[in-house]
């Protein structure tokens, strides 16, 4: 069996990589994976830290593993998904490449996105929202940081015991505005280049699950290979359901062709998850799953068609 890929973890906004400690401990101690955590410069107290700084930090960690001949799987949460998608540009296997057995370098073989989004090449994080912050944070131009304004335990960790949730609130850090509003030229739709596993969060109070489902539909409508599952959790399932997150990551590694480990156990654990699907004799699924996924696919197909036609007319005008 081929060597296990390195697992590269990218946290979301306001979060330190420490948030993944439950998942990483299991993957390292029980399953023998090498895990790397990325600290995002935009969460390090520097209001001038940019999105490019975040991408460079993640990319440098990746390249160190790939040049050593090891493949990698990128796991990213929330805002970190934009970083994860963008940092893999040019690091996935070209379709014309030689087989892995004859290659001296590794490649990114999969993306795992947790309660995140699908980035679009050229669009900064806040561009799809027209630069309007959601109600749980505000712009502070004097400090240069995005400031959380809500009950952060309820926002991120409402399904954890109160004491544990309050501990993780104490671990939240700053988030530079520059990383959220600027840097669109460094954003890349990496999900188009590699199979992607999307873990949705049904009880999410920061990113409503219906929006997550629409995003999955958009990605599929543009030709993305997206495996979709959901867990009945808050925005932070790596803390409230770490066993299920570990199982999902192992499944992604397995389906990427790099492991057959603990498949029966994985299947048992993942039975607790939901695979959003429309069932003919369950009308509620038509609205709950079918409608947002269909709307997303239609939007995705529209974006894909627009860019395709734009490319054709642009090339003809240049002839």
C-alpha positions as CSV (number, residue, x, y, z in Angstrom):
1,X,0.0,0.0,0.0
2,X,1.2,3.5,-0.8
3,X,2.4,5.7,2.0
4,X,-0.3,7.6,3.8
5,X,-0.8,11.2,2.7
6,X,0.1,14.1,5.0
7,X,-3.0,15.8,6.4
8,X,-2.8,19.6,6.4
9,X,-5.3,21.4,8.6
10,X,-6.3,25.0,8.0
11,X,-8.5,26.8,10.7
12,X,-11.1,29.4,10.0
13,X,-11.3,33.0,10.9
14,X,-10.6,34.0,14.5
15,X,-9.4,30.4,15.2
16,X,-6.1,29.0,16.1
17,X,-5.0,25.6,14.8
18,X,-5.5,24.3,18.3
19,X,-9.2,23.9,17.5
20,X,-8.3,20.7,15.6
21,X,-6.5,19.0,18.5
22,X,-9.1,16.3,19.2
23,X,-9.2,15.2,15.5
24,X,-5.4,15.5,15.0
25,X,-4.6,13.4,18.2
26,X,-6.9,10.6,16.9
27,X,-5.5,10.6,13.4
28,X,-1.9,10.6,14.7
29,X,-2.1,8.3,17.6
30,X,-4.7,5.8,16.4
31,X,-4.2,5.9,12.6
32,X,-0.6,6.8,12.1
33,X,-1.1,9.9,10.0
34,X,1.4,12.8,9.8
35,X,-0.6,16.0,10.5
36,X,0.4,19.6,10.0
37,X,-1.4,22.6,11.4
38,X,-1.3,26.0,9.7
39,X,-1.3,29.2,11.7
40,X,-2.9,31.9,9.6
41,X,-1.1,35.2,9.7
42,X,-4.4,37.0,9.6
43,X,-5.2,35.6,13.0
44,X,-1.9,36.5,14.6
45,X,-2.7,40.0,15.8
46,X,-1.4,41.8,12.7
47,X,-4.1,44.1,11.1
48,X,-1.9,44.3,8.0
49,X,-1.9,40.5,7.4
50,X,-3.4,39.8,4.0
51,X,-5.2,36.9,2.3
52,X,-2.0,36.3,0.3
53,X,-0.1,35.9,3.6
54,X,-2.5,33.2,4.6
55,X,-2.2,31.4,1.3
56,X,1.6,31.6,1.4
57,X,1.6,30.1,4.9
58,X,-0.5,27.2,3.9
59,X,1.3,26.7,0.6
60,X,4.7,26.7,2.2
61,X,3.6,23.9,4.5
62,X,2.2,21.9,1.6
63,X,5.2,22.3,-0.6
64,X,7.5,21.0,2.1
65,X,5.6,17.8,2.1
66,X,5.1,17.5,-1.6
67,X,8.7,18.1,-2.5
68,X,9.6,15.3,-0.1
69,X,7.5,12.9,-2.2
70,X,4.4,12.8,0.1
71,X,0.9,13.3,-1.1
72,X,-1.4,15.6,0.9
73,X,-5.0,16.1,1.8
74,X,-6.1,19.6,2.8
75,X,-8.7,19.9,5.6
76,X,-10.1,23.4,6.0
77,X,-12.9,25.1,8.0
78,X,-15.0,28.1,7.3
79,X,-12.9,31.0,6.0
80,X,-10.0,28.6,5.9
81,X,-11.7,26.9,2.9
82,X,-10.9,30.0,0.8
83,X,-7.3,29.6,1.8
84,X,-7.3,25.8,1.3
85,X,-8.8,26.1,-2.2
86,X,-6.4,28.8,-3.2
87,X,-3.1,27.3,-1.8
88,X,-3.4,24.1,-3.9
89,X,-3.2,25.9,-7.2
90,X,-0.7,24.0,-9.4
91,X,-0.1,21.4,-6.7
92,X,-2.7,18.8,-7.9
93,X,-1.9,16.0,-10.3
94,X,-2.1,17.1,-14.0
95,X,-4.3,14.7,-16.0
96,X,-1.4,14.0,-18.3
97,X,1.1,13.3,-15.5
98,X,2.9,10.0,-15.1
99,X,1.7,7.4,-12.5
100,X,2.5,8.1,-8.8
101,X,4.9,5.1,-8.6
102,X,7.2,6.8,-11.1
103,X,6.9,10.4,-9.7
104,X,9.5,11.9,-7.4
105,X,7.1,14.5,-5.9
106,X,3.7,14.4,-4.2
107,X,0.4,16.0,-5.0
108,X,-2.7,17.3,-3.3
109,X,-5.1,14.4,-3.8
110,X,-8.2,15.7,-2.0
111,X,-9.9,18.6,-0.2
112,X,-12.1,18.3,2.9
113,X,-14.2,21.4,3.5
114,X,-16.0,21.7,6.9
115,X,-18.8,24.3,7.1
116,X,-17.0,26.3,4.5
117,X,-17.6,27.6,1.0
118,X,-16.4,27.0,-2.6
119,X,-14.1,29.9,-3.6
120,X,-14.3,31.5,-7.0
121,X,-11.2,32.5,-8.8
122,X,-10.6,36.2,-8.6
123,X,-13.2,36.9,-5.9
124,X,-12.2,38.0,-2.4
125,X,-13.9,36.4,0.6
126,X,-16.4,39.2,1.1
127,X,-17.1,39.9,-2.6
128,X,-20.0,37.4,-2.9
129,X,-21.6,39.3,0.0
130,X,-21.1,42.7,-1.7
131,X,-18.8,43.6,1.2
132,X,-21.6,43.6,3.7
133,X,-20.6,41.8,7.0
134,X,-23.0,39.2,8.5
135,X,-24.7,40.3,11.7
136,X,-22.3,38.5,14.0
137,X,-19.3,40.7,13.3
138,X,-18.5,44.3,12.4
139,X,-15.7,46.3,10.6
140,X,-13.4,48.2,12.9
141,X,-11.4,50.4,10.6
142,X,-9.5,52.0,13.5
143,X,-8.0,48.6,14.7
144,X,-8.0,46.9,11.3
145,X,-9.8,43.9,12.7
146,X,-13.1,42.2,12.1
147,X,-14.8,42.2,15.6
148,X,-17.2,39.5,16.7
149,X,-20.3,41.1,18.2
150,X,-22.5,38.1,19.2
151,X,-22.5,35.5,21.9
152,X,-19.6,33.5,20.5
153,X,-20.4,30.4,22.4
154,X,-23.8,30.3,20.8
155,X,-22.4,31.2,17.5
156,X,-19.6,28.6,17.2
157,X,-20.0,26.0,20.1
158,X,-23.6,25.9,21.2
159,X,-23.6,22.0,21.2
160,X,-20.6,21.7,23.6
161,X,-20.9,21.6,27.4
162,X,-21.0,25.2,28.6
163,X,-17.6,25.1,30.3
164,X,-15.9,23.6,27.3
165,X,-17.6,26.1,25.0
166,X,-16.5,29.0,27.1
167,X,-12.9,27.6,27.0
168,X,-12.9,27.7,23.2
169,X,-14.4,31.2,23.2
170,X,-11.3,32.2,25.3
171,X,-9.1,30.8,22.6
172,X,-10.6,33.0,19.8
173,X,-8.2,35.5,18.4
174,X,-8.2,38.6,16.1
175,X,-9.0,38.5,12.4
176,X,-7.5,41.1,10.0
177,X,-10.0,43.0,7.7
178,X,-7.5,42.9,4.8
179,X,-7.7,39.1,4.6
180,X,-11.5,39.2,4.3
181,X,-12.0,42.2,1.9
182,X,-8.9,42.2,-0.3
183,X,-6.7,39.8,-2.2
184,X,-9.2,38.5,-4.8
185,X,-6.4,38.2,-7.3
186,X,-4.9,35.4,-5.1
187,X,-8.2,33.4,-4.8
188,X,-8.4,30.2,-6.8
189,X,-11.2,27.6,-7.2
190,X,-9.1,24.6,-6.2
191,X,-12.2,22.4,-5.8
192,X,-12.3,22.2,-9.6
193,X,-8.9,20.5,-9.7
194,X,-9.4,17.7,-7.1
195,X,-12.1,15.6,-5.5
196,X,-13.8,17.5,-2.6
197,X,-15.5,16.2,0.5
198,X,-18.0,18.7,2.0
199,X,-19.1,18.3,5.6
200,X,-22.2,20.3,6.2
201,X,-23.4,21.4,9.7
202,X,-27.1,21.2,10.1
203,X,-27.4,23.2,13.3
204,X,-24.9,25.9,12.2
205,X,-25.8,29.4,13.6
206,X,-23.1,31.2,11.6
207,X,-23.5,29.7,8.1
208,X,-27.0,28.3,7.6
209,X,-27.1,24.8,6.3
210,X,-29.4,25.8,3.4
211,X,-26.7,28.2,2.1
212,X,-24.2,25.3,2.4
213,X,-26.5,23.1,0.3
214,X,-26.8,25.8,-2.4
215,X,-23.0,26.1,-2.5
216,X,-22.6,22.4,-3.0
217,X,-25.1,22.6,-5.9
218,X,-23.2,25.5,-7.4
219,X,-19.9,23.6,-7.3
220,X,-21.5,20.5,-8.9
221,X,-23.2,22.7,-11.5
222,X,-19.8,23.9,-12.6
223,X,-18.4,20.3,-12.9
224,X,-16.9,19.9,-9.4
225,X,-16.6,16.4,-8.0
226,X,-18.2,17.0,-4.6
227,X,-19.0,14.3,-2.0
228,X,-21.6,15.7,0.4
229,X,-22.5,14.7,4.0
230,X,-23.9,16.5,6.9
231,X,-23.7,16.3,10.7
232,X,-26.2,17.5,13.3
233,X,-23.7,20.0,14.8
234,X,-22.8,23.6,15.3
235,X,-20.3,25.4,13.2
236,X,-17.5,23.5,14.9
237,X,-18.0,19.7,14.4
238,X,-14.3,19.0,15.0
239,X,-15.0,19.8,18.6
240,X,-18.5,18.4,19.2
241,X,-18.3,15.3,16.9
242,X,-14.5,14.6,16.4
243,X,-15.1,10.9,15.9
244,X,-17.3,11.5,13.0
245,X,-14.9,14.1,11.5
246,X,-12.1,11.6,11.8
247,X,-14.2,9.0,10.0
248,X,-15.0,11.4,7.2
249,X,-11.4,12.2,6.7
250,X,-10.4,8.6,6.6
251,X,-13.2,8.0,4.1
252,X,-11.9,10.8,1.9
253,X,-8.4,9.3,2.1
254,X,-9.8,5.8,1.2
255,X,-11.9,7.1,-1.7
256,X,-8.8,9.0,-3.0
257,X,-7.3,5.5,-3.3
258,X,-4.7,5.7,-0.5
259,X,-6.1,3.5,2.3
260,X,-8.4,0.7,3.1
261,X,-8.0,1.1,6.8
262,X,-10.9,0.6,9.2
263,X,-13.5,0.7,6.5
264,X,-16.1,-1.2,8.4
265,X,-15.6,0.9,11.5
266,X,-15.8,4.1,9.4
267,X,-19.1,2.9,7.8
268,X,-20.6,2.3,11.2
269,X,-19.6,5.8,12.5
270,X,-20.7,7.6,9.4
271,X,-24.2,6.1,9.7
272,X,-24.7,8.9,12.1
273,X,-24.2,11.4,9.3
274,X,-26.7,12.5,6.7
275,X,-26.2,12.3,3.0
276,X,-28.5,14.9,1.5
277,X,-30.6,13.2,-1.1
278,X,-34.0,13.6,-2.6
279,X,-36.3,10.6,-2.0
280,X,-39.4,10.2,-4.2
281,X,-41.6,9.0,-1.5
282,X,-40.4,11.6,1.1
283,X,-41.8,14.9,0.0
284,X,-40.0,16.8,2.7
285,X,-36.7,15.9,1.1
286,X,-37.8,17.7,-2.1
287,X,-37.7,21.0,-0.3
288,X,-35.1,20.3,2.4
289,X,-32.4,18.9,0.0
290,X,-33.7,19.0,-3.6
291,X,-34.6,22.7,-3.9
292,X,-31.4,24.2,-2.5
293,X,-29.2,21.7,-4.4
294,X,-31.2,22.3,-7.6
295,X,-31.0,26.1,-7.2
296,X,-27.3,25.8,-6.7
297,X,-26.8,23.6,-9.7
298,X,-28.8,26.1,-11.9
299,X,-26.6,29.0,-10.6
300,X,-23.5,26.9,-11.1
301,X,-24.4,26.0,-14.6
302,X,-25.2,29.6,-15.4
303,X,-21.8,30.8,-14.1
304,X,-20.1,28.0,-16.1
305,X,-22.0,28.9,-19.3
306,X,-21.4,32.6,-18.9
307,X,-17.6,32.1,-18.5
308,X,-17.5,29.6,-21.4
309,X,-19.3,31.9,-23.8
310,X,-17.3,34.8,-22.6
311,X,-14.1,32.9,-23.4
312,X,-15.3,32.0,-26.8
313,X,-16.2,35.6,-27.8
314,X,-13.0,36.9,-26.3
315,X,-10.9,34.5,-28.3
316,X,-12.8,35.4,-31.5
317,X,-12.4,39.1,-30.9
318,X,-8.6,38.7,-30.6
319,X,-8.3,36.8,-33.9
